[in-house]
Amino acid sequence: MTSKIEKGATCGCSRRNFLKAGALAAAVPAAGLGAFYYGYSKTHPEPLRIAILGVGDEGSVLLGACNPDFVQIVAIADIRPYNQYRAFHGDRYSDAAFAARCGLMEKYGWKTEDEARKHVKVYSDYRDLLRDSKKLGIEAVIIGLPLHLHAVASIQAMSRGLHVLCEKLMGHSIIECKEMARAATKFRKHLAIGHQRHYNILYHEAEDQIERGLLGDIHYIRAQWHRGNSPGADSWQMPMPEAFKPSDPQAGKLQEELEQWTEELYNARGLDIETWRLKVEQKKAQLADALMLDAGSQYNGIDLKTPAEYGYEDMAIGQNADGSPQYTRPSTEELIRWRLWKRTGGGLMVELGSHQLDAASIFLAASNRRAAILRGDDPTLLPDNGKVHPLRVHVSANRNLFALDREVQDHITTLVEFPAPNYDPETPAGRRRTITVQYSTINGNGFGGYGEIVFGTKGTIILEREQDSQLLRGPSTSKVEKKSAGAAALDTQASAPAQKAVAAGGGGPAVSRGYKEEIEHWAWCVKENPNCSDPAIKPRCNPRIALGDAVIALVTNIAADKGESVSFKESWFDPENDETPEDDLGVEAGTPNVDQEKYVL
């Protein structure tokens, strides 16, 4: 039995065993899978006119996921010359990088950057772009700025009549998230948050399998994201131009690479000549970030400011015996390595853990809908499609790998307790009816990669890298062999007959991670329901859903810093309630309001 489907929120019928049924997979064009699953279509002749604020690593991924049938990019904004260049030309460092960040010229078929700039206006300061938004005919914006700018940029955009798709995490603090939700209501704008698993077909299939009872009762979820990052080789500590910080261990690395790559270009033959030419030009653009140090500089006709003029700050950490700081961080480092600092980023739980705790919430919501069906209730009447909020979080976090060159944790392991469908806080036995989600995210040893395993009384679902899945049926798992679907081998101590693999995510078209589909559905919602008058037509990861994900991630960070377990309060998940975990737990956080001057352009 399947639940009724909310209009515009998910697909209109079950897509059971889609990935197993190769005939069905072949019958649906790859470009139409999102519409097929999530109930939207290309119903308007003109695409949504959008701008992208922040085209760095993640902003360029979102740019690469844009479907010109649904959105037309007419402007971009980024303060770094390197990001401006990459937005047009794509990331040529590898085939995989270019597949994810193909750039505007590849996306729209423009032959030269000059031709592309006739269609896409470039800004350094995103606020200048927002001021010109009406003149440019912009209807909506995608925000890929650093975390500390999500709230202010989103609310500024909505106050100017623009719909918003903001990269996750929703905000830097819970009060910011609540103000974003309130602004969306006040200005009647669609606000989508980029937890793309809400648009990943494998996760949609897992929801359907859980809701239909194929796993029985969910009782445990295990997830992890292990990064093979170590000192001197950390993707969040990317190299900077030597002029930014000559004392940096990686100082001079970019210039050395440029010289090496220029020599490779000189020696290249045939098709390799163009490959190395593109790499050299990209490296030159990366070094062009150094222009930001000189006030009044320009890059391709765009005025540049220093990072300090944009609010990025110098910082001194620790103290030597002579009183000098142990580590000095210039404002340029806070800009380029913003994920490493608490003022601008949120560390592992925000960047990685929020995705997977969001996935756990998706699975538990499906379990709640199944329980409603078994009770004879209408699952569509459940608040937020059955989403449940956690009860407690227990955290172990440490800093034993990296030196004083960051503020975020090296490793985090958590146990998050959620209420089971039969949870009853009024009785001792009822209070024990919980579902534990175990999560670990570490640096240094990438063994195991990332993914989720959902344990039920009748079976198990294994999801890996957002691209492979396997459903196993039976009372227990002793050994799972690697399948043609690409699922990694998983060996445990045998305690009972092995579960049998009955479905795997292979054999059909490549599975989209969900970026493309989330943008398409958001654009469809804007076109179909521009004034947000129909509550059924809204993004799948809307403000109420995204606020819940933010509470989990940010409270886990607070628990890690305090070294203690934290019980969640329901008021923290209510956008209209002013109570926040930061206030209740004694953590300093900004308390912006929609009407404050910082949110007015």
C-alpha positions as CSV (number, residue, x, y, z in Angstrom):
1,M,0.0,0.0,0.0
2,T,1.3,3.4,-0.9
3,S,0.5,6.8,0.6
4,K,-1.4,9.5,-1.2
5,I,1.0,12.0,-2.8
6,E,1.0,15.7,-2.1
7,K,0.5,17.8,-5.2
8,G,3.8,19.1,-6.6
9,A,5.8,17.7,-3.7
10,T,6.6,14.2,-5.0
11,C,5.6,11.8,-7.8
12,G,2.1,10.8,-8.6
13,C,2.6,7.1,-8.4
14,S,5.0,4.6,-7.0
15,R,8.2,4.0,-9.0
16,R,8.8,0.6,-7.4
17,N,11.9,-1.3,-8.4
18,F,12.7,1.4,-11.0
19,L,16.4,0.7,-11.0
20,K,15.8,-3.0,-11.1
21,A,13.4,-2.8,-14.0
22,G,15.7,-2.0,-16.9
23,A,12.9,-1.8,-19.4
24,L,11.3,1.1,-17.5
25,A,14.6,2.8,-17.1
26,A,15.2,2.7,-20.8
27,A,11.7,4.0,-21.5
28,V,12.2,7.2,-19.7
29,P,14.7,9.7,-21.1
30,A,17.5,10.6,-18.6
31,A,16.6,14.3,-18.9
32,G,13.1,13.6,-17.8
33,L,13.7,11.4,-14.8
34,G,13.2,14.3,-12.3
35,A,9.9,15.3,-13.8
36,F,8.8,11.6,-13.9
37,Y,9.5,11.1,-10.2
38,Y,8.7,14.5,-8.7
39,G,5.6,15.6,-10.6
40,Y,6.8,18.7,-12.4
41,S,7.2,19.5,-16.1
42,K,8.4,22.1,-18.6
43,T,5.0,23.9,-18.8
44,H,6.2,27.4,-19.4
45,P,7.7,28.6,-22.7
46,E,10.2,30.9,-21.1
47,P,12.8,29.7,-18.6
48,L,13.1,31.3,-15.2
49,R,15.6,34.2,-15.3
50,I,18.1,33.7,-12.5
51,A,21.3,35.0,-11.1
52,I,23.9,33.0,-9.1
53,L,25.4,34.7,-6.0
54,G,28.7,33.0,-5.3
55,V,30.2,30.7,-8.0
56,G,32.9,29.0,-5.9
57,D,33.3,25.3,-5.6
58,E,29.6,24.6,-4.7
59,G,28.2,27.5,-6.6
60,S,29.9,26.2,-9.8
61,V,28.3,22.8,-9.1
62,L,24.9,24.3,-9.0
63,L,25.7,26.3,-12.1
64,G,26.7,23.1,-13.8
65,A,23.4,21.5,-12.8
66,C,21.2,24.2,-14.3
67,N,19.0,23.0,-17.2
68,P,18.6,25.8,-19.8
69,D,15.0,24.5,-20.4
70,F,14.1,25.6,-16.9
71,V,16.5,28.4,-16.0
72,Q,18.4,31.1,-17.9
73,I,21.4,32.5,-16.0
74,V,21.6,36.2,-16.7
75,A,24.1,37.3,-14.0
76,I,26.6,36.0,-11.6
77,A,28.4,37.6,-8.6
78,D,31.7,36.6,-6.9
79,I,34.5,38.7,-5.4
80,R,37.2,36.3,-6.4
81,P,38.7,36.6,-10.0
82,Y,39.3,32.8,-10.0
83,N,35.7,32.0,-9.4
84,Q,34.6,34.5,-12.1
85,Y,36.9,32.8,-14.6
86,R,35.8,29.3,-13.6
87,A,32.1,30.2,-13.9
88,F,32.6,30.8,-17.6
89,H,35.2,28.2,-18.6
90,G,34.5,25.4,-16.1
91,D,36.9,23.4,-14.0
92,R,39.5,21.8,-16.3
93,Y,41.6,20.2,-13.6
94,S,40.1,16.8,-14.4
95,D,37.4,15.2,-16.4
96,A,35.4,14.6,-13.2
97,A,35.8,18.3,-12.1
98,F,34.6,19.5,-15.5
99,A,31.6,17.1,-15.4
100,A,30.5,18.7,-12.2
101,R,31.6,22.3,-13.0
102,C,31.2,22.7,-16.8
103,G,30.9,26.5,-16.8
104,L,28.5,28.8,-18.7
105,M,30.2,28.5,-22.1
106,E,29.7,24.7,-22.1
107,K,26.2,25.0,-20.6
108,Y,24.8,27.4,-23.2
109,G,27.0,26.7,-26.2
110,W,28.8,30.0,-26.3
111,K,32.2,29.8,-28.1
112,T,34.1,32.5,-26.3
113,E,34.0,34.3,-23.0
114,D,33.3,37.6,-24.8
115,E,30.2,36.1,-26.4
116,A,29.1,34.6,-23.0
117,R,29.5,38.0,-21.3
118,K,27.0,39.5,-23.8
119,H,24.4,37.2,-22.1
120,V,25.6,37.1,-18.5
121,K,26.5,40.2,-16.5
122,V,29.3,39.8,-14.0
123,Y,29.4,41.5,-10.6
124,S,31.9,41.4,-7.8
125,D,29.6,42.4,-4.9
126,Y,26.4,40.3,-4.9
127,R,24.6,43.3,-3.3
128,D,25.2,45.4,-6.5
129,L,23.6,42.6,-8.5
130,L,20.6,42.5,-6.2
131,R,20.2,46.3,-6.6
132,D,20.2,45.8,-10.4
133,S,17.9,42.7,-10.4
134,K,14.8,44.5,-11.6
135,K,16.7,46.2,-14.4
136,L,18.1,42.8,-15.5
137,G,14.7,41.1,-15.3
138,I,15.8,38.6,-12.7
139,E,13.1,36.5,-11.1
140,A,15.1,34.4,-8.7
141,V,18.6,33.7,-7.4
142,I,20.7,30.7,-6.4
143,I,22.9,31.4,-3.5
144,G,26.3,29.6,-3.2
145,L,28.0,32.1,-0.9
146,P,29.8,31.0,2.3
147,L,27.6,29.9,5.2
148,H,27.7,33.2,7.2
149,L,26.1,35.1,4.2
150,H,23.2,32.7,3.6
151,A,20.7,34.5,5.8
152,V,21.5,38.1,4.9
153,A,21.7,37.4,1.1
154,S,18.5,35.3,1.1
155,I,16.5,37.8,3.0
156,Q,17.9,40.7,0.9
157,A,16.9,38.8,-2.2
158,M,13.4,38.0,-1.0
159,S,12.8,41.6,0.1
160,R,13.5,42.7,-3.4
161,G,10.9,40.3,-4.8
162,L,13.2,37.4,-5.8
163,H,12.7,33.7,-5.1
164,V,15.7,31.9,-3.6
165,L,17.4,28.5,-3.7
166,C,20.1,28.7,-1.1
167,E,22.8,26.1,-0.6
168,K,22.8,24.2,2.6
169,L,23.1,24.7,5.6
170,M,20.1,27.0,5.8
171,G,21.9,29.5,8.1
172,H,24.8,30.0,10.4
173,S,22.6,30.1,13.5
174,I,19.0,29.0,14.3
175,I,17.8,32.5,14.7
176,E,19.1,33.2,11.2
177,C,17.2,30.2,9.8
178,K,14.0,31.3,11.5
179,E,14.4,34.8,10.1
180,M,14.8,33.3,6.6
181,A,11.6,31.2,7.0
182,R,9.7,34.2,8.3
183,A,11.0,36.3,5.4
184,A,9.8,33.7,2.9
185,T,6.3,33.9,4.5
186,K,6.4,37.7,4.7
187,F,7.4,38.3,1.1
188,R,5.5,35.3,-0.3
189,K,8.6,33.8,-2.0
190,H,9.7,30.2,-2.5
191,L,12.8,29.5,-0.4
192,A,14.4,26.1,-1.2
193,I,17.5,24.8,0.7
194,G,20.0,22.6,-1.2
195,H,19.8,19.3,0.6
196,Q,19.8,17.5,-2.8
197,R,19.0,14.0,-1.4
198,H,15.3,15.1,-1.5
199,Y,15.7,14.9,-5.3
200,N,17.9,11.8,-5.5
201,I,16.0,8.9,-7.0
202,L,17.8,6.3,-4.9
203,Y,16.6,8.0,-1.7
204,H,13.1,8.3,-3.2
205,E,13.1,4.6,-3.9
206,A,14.3,3.9,-0.4
207,E,11.4,5.9,1.0
208,D,9.0,3.9,-1.1
209,Q,10.5,0.6,0.1
210,I,10.3,1.7,3.8
211,E,6.7,3.0,3.4
212,R,5.6,-0.3,1.8
213,G,7.1,-2.3,4.7
214,L,9.8,-4.1,2.8
215,L,12.2,-3.5,5.7
216,G,9.7,-4.1,8.4
217,D,10.2,-1.8,11.4
218,I,13.2,0.6,11.2
219,H,15.2,0.3,14.3
220,Y,18.7,1.6,13.5
221,I,20.5,3.8,10.9
222,R,24.3,4.0,10.5
223,A,25.9,6.6,8.3
224,Q,29.4,7.9,7.7
225,W,31.5,10.3,5.6
226,H,35.2,9.5,5.9
227,R,37.5,12.0,4.1
228,G,41.0,11.1,3.0
229,N,42.2,14.5,4.0
230,S,45.4,15.1,6.1
231,P,47.8,17.9,6.9
232,G,49.2,19.3,3.7
233,A,46.5,17.5,1.6
234,D,43.1,19.0,2.7
235,S,40.6,20.0,0.1
236,W,39.2,22.6,2.5
237,Q,42.7,24.2,2.9
238,M,43.2,24.9,-0.7
239,P,46.4,26.7,-1.7
240,M,46.4,30.5,-2.0
241,P,48.6,32.9,-4.0
242,E,51.9,33.4,-2.2
243,A,51.3,37.1,-1.8
244,F,48.3,36.4,0.5
245,K,50.5,34.7,3.1
246,P,54.2,34.1,2.3
247,S,54.6,32.1,5.6
248,D,51.9,29.5,4.6
249,P,53.3,26.0,4.2
250,Q,51.7,25.9,0.8
251,A,53.1,29.3,-0.3
252,G,54.4,29.2,-3.8
253,K,52.6,26.0,-4.7
254,L,50.3,27.7,-7.3
255,Q,53.2,29.4,-9.0
256,E,55.2,26.2,-9.0
257,E,52.3,24.4,-10.6
258,L,51.9,27.1,-13.2
259,E,55.5,26.7,-14.2
260,Q,55.2,22.9,-14.4
261,W,52.0,23.1,-16.4
262,T,53.4,25.7,-18.8
263,E,56.3,23.3,-19.5
264,E,53.8,20.5,-20.1
265,L,52.0,22.7,-22.6
266,Y,55.3,23.5,-24.3
267,N,56.0,19.8,-24.7
268,A,52.4,18.7,-25.6
269,R,51.4,17.4,-28.9
270,G,48.1,16.8,-30.7
271,L,45.0,16.9,-28.6
272,D,47.0,17.3,-25.4
273,I,47.9,20.9,-26.5
274,E,44.3,22.1,-25.8
275,T,44.1,20.2,-22.6
276,W,47.2,21.8,-21.1
277,R,46.3,25.2,-22.5
278,L,43.1,25.2,-20.6
279,K,44.8,24.0,-17.4
280,V,47.4,26.8,-17.7
281,E,44.8,29.5,-18.2
282,Q,42.8,28.2,-15.2
283,K,46.0,28.3,-13.0
284,K,46.7,31.9,-14.1
285,A,43.1,32.8,-13.0
286,Q,43.7,31.1,-9.7
287,L,46.8,33.3,-9.2
288,A,44.8,36.3,-10.3
289,D,43.1,36.3,-6.8
290,A,46.2,38.1,-5.7
291,L,44.9,41.2,-7.4
292,M,42.5,41.6,-4.5
293,L,45.3,42.8,-2.3
294,D,45.6,46.0,-4.2
295,A,42.7,48.4,-3.7
296,G,41.3,49.7,-7.0
297,S,42.4,46.7,-9.0
298,Q,40.3,45.3,-11.9
299,Y,39.8,41.9,-13.4
300,N,38.3,41.7,-16.8
301,G,36.9,45.2,-16.3
302,I,35.3,44.3,-12.9
303,D,36.3,46.5,-9.9
304,L,37.8,44.5,-7.1
305,K,38.0,45.1,-3.3
306,T,40.1,43.6,-0.7
307,P,38.6,40.7,1.4
308,A,38.8,43.1,4.5
309,E,36.5,45.5,2.6
310,Y,34.0,42.7,2.3
311,G,34.1,42.0,6.0
312,Y,36.6,39.2,6.2
313,E,38.9,39.4,9.2
314,D,42.5,38.9,10.3
315,M,42.9,36.5,13.3
316,A,45.7,35.5,15.7
317,I,45.6,32.1,17.3
318,G,47.6,31.0,20.3
319,Q,50.6,32.7,21.9
320,N,54.3,31.8,21.9
321,A,56.6,32.4,24.8
322,D,57.7,35.7,23.4
323,G,54.0,36.9,23.1
324,S,53.8,36.4,19.3
325,P,50.8,34.5,17.9
326,Q,51.3,30.8,17.1
327,Y,49.2,31.1,14.0
328,T,48.3,34.2,12.0
329,R,45.4,34.1,9.7
330,P,44.9,37.0,7.2
331,S,41.5,38.0,6.0
332,T,42.3,36.5,2.6
333,E,42.6,33.1,4.3
334,E,39.3,33.4,5.9
335,L,37.8,34.1,2.5
336,I,39.4,31.3,0.6
337,R,39.3,28.7,3.4
338,W,36.1,29.8,4.9
339,R,34.9,26.3,5.8
340,L,37.7,26.1,8.5
341,W,36.5,28.9,10.6
342,K,33.6,29.2,13.0
343,R,32.7,32.8,12.0
344,T,32.2,31.9,8.3
345,G,31.6,28.1,8.3
346,G,30.3,25.2,10.4
347,G,32.8,22.3,9.9
348,L,32.1,18.7,9.3
349,M,28.5,18.6,10.7
350,V,27.4,21.5,8.5
351,E,29.2,20.5,5.3
352,L,28.8,16.7,5.5
353,G,26.8,15.6,8.5
354,S,23.8,17.7,7.7
355,H,23.3,15.8,4.4
356,Q,23.3,12.5,6.1
357,L,21.2,13.4,9.1
358,D,18.8,14.9,6.6
359,A,18.8,11.5,4.8
360,A,18.0,9.8,8.1
361,S,15.1,12.1,8.6
362,I,13.8,11.2,5.2
363,F,13.9,7.5,6.0
364,L,12.3,8.1,9.4
365,A,9.5,10.2,7.9
366,A,8.7,7.2,5.6
367,S,8.6,5.0,8.6
368,N,6.1,7.4,10.2
369,R,3.9,7.3,7.1
370,R,4.0,3.5,7.2
371,A,2.9,3.5,10.8
372,A,0.0,5.9,9.9
373,I,-1.1,3.6,7.1
374,L,-1.0,0.6,9.5
375,R,-3.2,2.5,12.0
376,G,-5.7,3.3,9.2
377,D,-4.8,7.0,9.2
378,D,-4.2,9.2,6.2
379,P,-0.4,9.7,6.0
380,T,-0.8,12.9,4.0
381,L,-2.2,14.5,7.1
382,L,1.0,14.1,9.0
383,P,2.8,17.4,9.6
384,D,5.7,18.0,7.2
385,N,5.1,14.7,5.4
386,G,5.8,12.7,8.6
387,K,9.2,14.3,9.5
388,V,10.2,13.7,13.0
389,H,12.5,15.7,15.3
390,P,15.3,14.1,17.4
391,L,15.2,13.8,21.1
392,R,18.8,13.8,22.1
393,V,22.3,13.9,20.7
394,H,25.5,12.4,22.2
395,V,28.8,13.6,20.6
396,S,32.4,12.7,20.7
397,A,34.6,15.2,18.8
398,N,38.4,15.8,18.8
399,R,41.2,17.8,17.3
400,N,44.3,15.5,17.1
401,L,45.2,15.6,13.4
402,F,45.5,19.2,12.2
403,A,47.5,22.0,13.9
404,L,46.3,25.5,14.7
405,D,45.4,26.3,11.1
406,R,41.6,26.0,11.7
407,E,38.9,26.1,14.3
408,V,36.7,23.2,13.2
409,Q,36.9,19.6,14.5
410,D,38.9,16.9,12.9
411,H,36.6,14.1,13.7
412,I,33.0,13.9,15.0
413,T,31.0,10.8,16.0
414,T,27.4,11.2,17.1
415,L,24.5,9.2,18.4
416,V,21.2,10.9,17.6
417,E,18.0,9.5,19.2
418,F,14.8,9.8,17.3
419,P,11.3,8.8,18.6
420,A,10.0,5.6,17.0
421,P,6.4,5.6,15.7
422,N,5.2,4.1,19.0
423,Y,7.3,6.4,21.3
424,D,5.4,7.4,24.4
425,P,7.2,9.9,26.7
426,E,4.6,9.3,29.4
427,T,5.7,5.8,30.4
428,P,9.2,4.3,31.2
429,A,8.7,1.6,28.6
430,G,7.4,4.1,26.0
431,R,10.4,6.4,26.5
432,R,12.7,3.6,25.4
433,R,11.0,3.2,22.0
434,T,13.6,5.2,20.1
435,I,15.6,4.8,16.9
436,T,19.3,5.5,17.0
437,V,21.2,7.1,14.2
438,Q,24.9,6.6,14.5
439,Y,27.0,9.0,12.4
440,S,30.7,9.5,12.0
441,T,32.6,12.0,9.9
442,I,36.4,12.0,10.0
443,N,39.5,13.3,8.3
444,G,42.7,11.5,7.6
445,N,41.5,8.1,6.7
446,G,39.0,7.9,3.9
447,F,38.4,4.2,4.2
448,G,34.7,3.4,3.9
449,G,33.8,6.5,1.9
450,Y,30.3,7.8,2.6
451,G,26.8,6.4,2.7
452,E,24.0,5.2,4.8
453,I,22.7,1.8,6.0
454,V,19.1,1.5,7.1
455,F,18.3,-1.5,9.4
456,G,14.8,-3.0,9.6
457,T,13.4,-6.1,11.1
458,K,12.8,-7.6,7.7
459,G,15.7,-6.2,5.6
460,T,18.4,-3.6,5.1
461,I,19.0,-0.8,2.6
462,I,22.6,0.2,1.8
463,L,23.2,3.5,0.0
464,E,26.6,4.6,-1.2
465,R,27.9,7.8,-2.5
466,E,24.4,8.9,-3.5
467,Q,24.8,6.7,-6.6
468,D,24.5,3.0,-5.6
469,S,21.9,1.2,-3.5
470,Q,21.1,-2.3,-2.5
471,L,18.1,-3.8,-0.8
472,L,18.6,-7.0,1.2
473,R,15.8,-9.1,2.6
474,G,16.0,-11.5,5.5
475,P,16.5,-11.5,9.3
476,S,20.2,-10.5,9.4
477,T,23.3,-9.7,7.3
478,S,26.5,-11.7,7.5
479,K,28.2,-10.8,4.2
480,V,27.4,-8.6,1.3
481,E,29.4,-9.1,-1.8
482,K,30.2,-6.4,-4.2
483,K,27.5,-6.2,-6.9
484,S,27.5,-5.0,-10.5
485,A,25.6,-2.0,-9.2
486,G,28.9,-0.8,-7.7
487,A,28.0,-1.3,-4.0
488,A,31.1,-1.7,-1.9
489,A,31.9,-4.9,-0.1
490,L,30.8,-5.1,3.5
491,D,32.0,-7.9,5.7
492,T,30.8,-8.5,9.3
493,Q,31.0,-11.4,11.7
494,A,28.4,-14.0,10.6
495,S,25.7,-14.6,13.1
496,A,22.9,-15.9,10.9
497,P,22.1,-16.8,7.3
498,A,23.0,-13.9,5.0
499,Q,20.3,-11.6,3.7
500,K,19.6,-11.9,0.1
501,A,20.1,-9.0,-2.3
502,V,16.8,-8.4,-4.1
503,A,17.4,-5.0,-5.7
504,A,20.4,-3.0,-6.7
505,G,20.9,0.4,-8.2
506,G,22.7,-0.5,-11.3
507,G,22.1,-1.5,-14.9
508,G,20.1,1.7,-15.8
509,P,21.1,5.3,-16.5
510,A,23.6,7.0,-14.2
511,V,21.9,8.2,-11.1
512,S,21.8,12.0,-10.6
513,R,22.8,13.2,-7.2
514,G,19.8,15.5,-7.3
515,Y,21.2,19.0,-8.0
516,K,19.6,19.2,-11.4
517,E,16.2,18.0,-10.2
518,E,16.1,20.3,-7.2
519,I,16.8,23.3,-9.5
520,E,14.2,22.2,-12.0
521,H,11.5,21.6,-9.4
522,W,12.2,24.9,-7.7
523,A,11.9,26.7,-11.0
524,W,8.7,24.9,-11.7
525,C,7.3,25.9,-8.3
526,V,8.1,29.6,-9.0
527,K,6.4,29.5,-12.4
528,E,3.4,27.5,-11.3
529,N,2.9,29.3,-8.0
530,P,4.7,32.6,-8.1
531,N,2.9,34.2,-5.1
532,C,3.0,31.0,-3.0
533,S,-0.8,31.0,-2.9
534,D,-1.0,27.2,-3.3
535,P,0.5,25.6,-0.2
536,A,0.8,22.2,-2.0
537,I,3.2,23.6,-4.6
538,K,6.5,24.1,-2.8
539,P,10.1,22.8,-2.9
540,R,10.6,19.5,-1.2
541,C,13.3,20.9,1.1
542,N,11.3,24.0,2.1
543,P,12.1,26.2,5.2
544,R,10.3,24.0,7.7
545,I,12.2,20.9,6.6
546,A,15.5,22.7,6.2
547,L,15.2,24.3,9.7
548,G,15.0,20.8,11.2
549,D,18.2,19.8,9.5
550,A,19.9,23.0,10.6
551,V,18.9,22.4,14.2
552,I,20.4,18.9,14.2
553,A,23.7,20.0,12.7
554,L,24.2,23.2,14.8
555,V,23.1,21.6,18.1
556,T,25.5,18.8,17.4
557,N,28.3,21.4,17.0
558,I,27.3,23.0,20.3
559,A,27.3,19.6,22.0
560,A,30.7,18.9,20.6
561,D,32.1,22.2,21.8
562,K,30.6,21.8,25.3
563,G,31.5,18.2,25.6
564,E,28.1,17.1,26.8
565,S,24.9,15.5,25.5
566,V,22.0,17.8,24.6
567,S,18.3,17.2,24.6
568,F,16.4,18.9,21.8
569,K,13.4,21.3,22.5
570,E,10.5,21.2,20.1
571,S,10.4,25.0,20.1
572,W,13.7,25.1,18.3
573,F,12.1,23.6,15.3
574,D,9.2,26.1,15.1
575,P,10.0,29.0,12.8
576,E,7.6,31.3,14.6
577,N,9.0,30.5,18.1
578,D,11.8,32.8,19.2
579,E,13.5,30.2,21.3
580,T,16.8,29.0,20.0
581,P,19.4,26.4,21.1
582,E,22.1,29.2,21.1
583,D,20.1,31.2,23.7
584,D,19.0,28.2,25.7
585,L,22.5,26.7,25.8
586,G,24.4,29.9,26.4
587,V,26.1,30.1,23.0
588,E,26.8,33.5,21.5
589,A,25.0,34.0,18.2
590,G,23.8,36.9,16.1
591,T,20.1,37.8,16.4
592,P,19.2,39.5,13.2
593,N,15.7,40.6,12.3
594,V,14.1,40.9,8.9
595,D,13.7,44.7,9.4
596,Q,17.2,45.4,10.5
597,E,19.3,47.7,8.4
598,K,21.7,44.8,7.4
599,Y,18.8,43.2,5.5
600,V,17.8,46.3,3.5
601,L,19.5,47.3,0.3
